[in-house]
Amino acid sequence: MEVSLATVIGSAAGCIGLYSLIPQVVKCCRTGDVAAISLRMFAVRTFGLLLWTLYGFALGSLPVLIFSALGLVLSSVILVLKIRGSRMQHAGEDCRQDPPQGGADTAEAVAR
């Protein structure tokens, strides 16, 4: 079985791309801290990886298919954690009381 140069390059690129996501996934899973992650960026990235997976399937290119599918899984994990984290954060904000809004009553309350 002969492996083409394009397959080797594609496999190397896929490994590097996956390697860049793994530390982020591990950190998010361990700490649950997703505050610094952009929801929009990971939503777009996940959708892009879905399209790359479909493209790899359509072409019959194993490197594109395999590495984009694995990247899709990793990005989806981060996206789900971010969505869960955002919901929990918003639920916590709803429980807090809002401070009084402007007016003379506010000034009098502060002066007391």
HUJO-V758284 format. One line per field, one symbol per residue. ss: DSSP state (A for helix, B for strand, O for the rest). psi: psi as a letter, one per 30 degrees, with the letter a starting at -180 (. if undefined). burial: # if it has 16 or more other C-alpha atoms within 10 Angstrom, else .. A space follows every 10 residues. Layout:
ss = ???
psi = ???
burial = ???
//
This chain:
ss = OOOOAAAAAA AAAAAAAAAA AAAAAAAAAA AOOOOOOOAA AAAAAAAAAA AAAAAAAAAO OAAAAAAAAA AAAAAAAAAA AAAAAAAAAA AAAAAOOOOO OOOAAAAAAA AO
psi = kkkleeeeee eeeeeeeeef feeeeeeeee fgjgegkjee efeeeeeeee eeeeeeeefg jeeeeeeeee eeeeeeeeee eeeeeeeeee eeeffkkklk jaleeeeeee e.
burial = .........# #..#...#.. ...##..#.. ...#....#. .##.##..## .###.#.... ..######## ##.######. ##..#..... .......... .......... ..
//
